[in-house]
Amino acid sequence: MSFMRFIGGPGQAGYAEPTGPADLTDETEAVRNIVTRLQALPPDQARMLATMAYVLARAAYADLDISDVETAAMEKELTGAGLDQSQAVLVVEMAKLQEIAIGGTNDYVVTREFRENTTPEQQLGLLRACYHIAAADDSISSMESSTLDEIAAEMDISREDAARVRAEFADKLSARFGFRGGAGGAG
């Protein structure tokens, strides 16, 4: 049985038609493409890793470029989350392609799906990972910072928690924003 048949889709047993925009069970085509590459994993874990990879690619592409160093950082985050190196490479490449091709149309839905299926600790972990990705080139641009703020808001991370994570990367922000030391500009 294929993974997509297992989780269900139109015309398949167990599939429920979406009830509207607030129905966050709608999966995006981007997540489906990544999830199909993770069939060997338990479905919940595959789904979480697929949405995680997509959100990481979103952070990497905030400045409209995904560098080799950002790609390597994404792979490192996913191997730390349970994928082996070959799986991480494949998932990162799929997520990058999806983000570059159609990212803006799916970003909000995928980020909310991650939020709906994870714990607050996992959400903070993903936000921190997104900061690692954005800072992989040793600085966080204003465009990257804005995207990181959007990701935090879409996961309903409190301003205080988001500011604490941001403060961990103050030295990377200061290079682009002209701040000197501390967590200047956090928030």
N, C-alpha and C positions, 0 to 999 in steps of 0.2 A: 504494500500500500504506500502510495507516495505521501510525502509530508503534507502537501497542499490538500490532498483528499482527506487526510486525517483531520486537519483543522477545519475543513469544510469550505465550500464556496457555492456560488449560485448553482442550483440544480442538484446539489449534493445533500445527503442526509446530514442533519445537524446544523445546516446553514439557516440563519435568521436574517431576513432583509433588514437593512439599516433603518432606524426610525427617524433619522434626521441628523443635522450637523453635530448635535451633542453626543451622538452615538459613537464613542471612541473605539468601538470594536472594529470599525472599518479599517482595513489595512490598506496601505498604499502599495502601489505596484513596486516601488523601490524596496520595501521590506520583503515582499514576496520573492523578488529576485534573489535577495541575499539569503533568506530563510531556506530556499530550495537547495542552496549549497551546504547547508548545515544539517542535512537529514539524519546524520548519524547521532546527533545530539538529542537529548530529551526536548520535546517541543517547546516547553516554557523557556528553557535555557537558550535554545536556538533563536527564539523570538526576541528575548532580551538582548542577546549579543548582536542580532541584526539591527535592532533599533539603536543600540549603543554605537555600532559602527557608523550608522547613518548620521547620528548626531555629532560624532567625532569628525566626520567628513564635512559636515556643515560648519563646524568651528574652523577647520583647516581652510575651507574655501571662502571664508568671510571676506578675505581681501582679494578674491577672484583668482586665486592661484593656490595650488597645493604643491608645495615644494617636496623634494626628496626627504629633507629632514622632518617635515611634518608627516609624510608617509611612514617613515621609520618610527616616529613617535606613536602614530596610530597603531601600527603593528605591535609595538611594545605594550601598549595599553590592552590590546585584545589578547595577547599571550598571557598577560597578567590576570585577565578575566577568565582564562580557562581554555583558550584555543591553542592548538599547537602552531608552530611557525607557518607551516604550509596553509593551514586553514586561515590563519590571520592574514597572510598575504592575499589570498583569494577574496576574503571578505572585505578587506580594505580596498582592493581594486574595484570590486563591485560597488561598494559604497561611494567611492570617489566618482565613478562613472555616473551613478545615479544622481549624486549631488550636482555635478557639473551639468548634466543633461536636463534635469527637471527639478532640481532642489527647491527652488523657491515655492513651488506649488505644493510640496509635501512637507516642508520643514515643520510647520506647526503641528500637523497631524501626527507625525512620527514622534516628535518630542513629547507630545501629550500621551501617546501610546506608551512610551517608556515610563512616564510618570504613573500611569494607571496600573502598570504591572510590576512596579518595583517599590522598595522601601525608601523612606526618607534618606537613610544612610547610603543606599545605592545611588540615589539621585544626587546627593552631595558628591559622591565619588565620581559620577559622570561629569558633573560641573568642574570638579578639580581636574579630571582628565582632559576636558576641553581647554582649560587654561594651560595645561602642559602642552597640548597641541599648538595652541596659539603662540605660546612662548618658545616653541621649539627652535625658532630662528633667533632667539635671544631678545626679542622685543614683541610687544603686543600693540598693534596699531589701533587707532580709534575705531576703524571699521570692525576689527576683531573684537574690541572691547564692547562695542554696541551689540554684536551678535551674541557674545557671552551673556550680556545682560538679558537679551531676549530669551535665550535658552533657560536661564535661571527663572525668569518670570513664567515661562510656559510650563516649567516643572513645579510651579508654586513654591519655590524655595524662598524663605523669608528674606527680606532685605538684609537683615542682620547676618544670617548665615552666608548669603551671597557675598556680603562685604568682608566677612572673615576669610572666605576662600580667595577673594580678590586681593586682600592684604598679603596673602602668601606670595603673591606675584608682583608686589609693588615695585620691586627693582626692575622688572621687565616693562611695567607701565611707565615708569619715570623716564625711560629713555625716549619714548615717543611723545609723552604728554608734557614734558618739561618740569616734572615734579622733582623735588630733591628729598630723597630719603622718605622713610615712613610709608604710610598707606595713603598718602595724599591723593585726593581725587577718588578714593574708593567710595562706592555708593551709588 
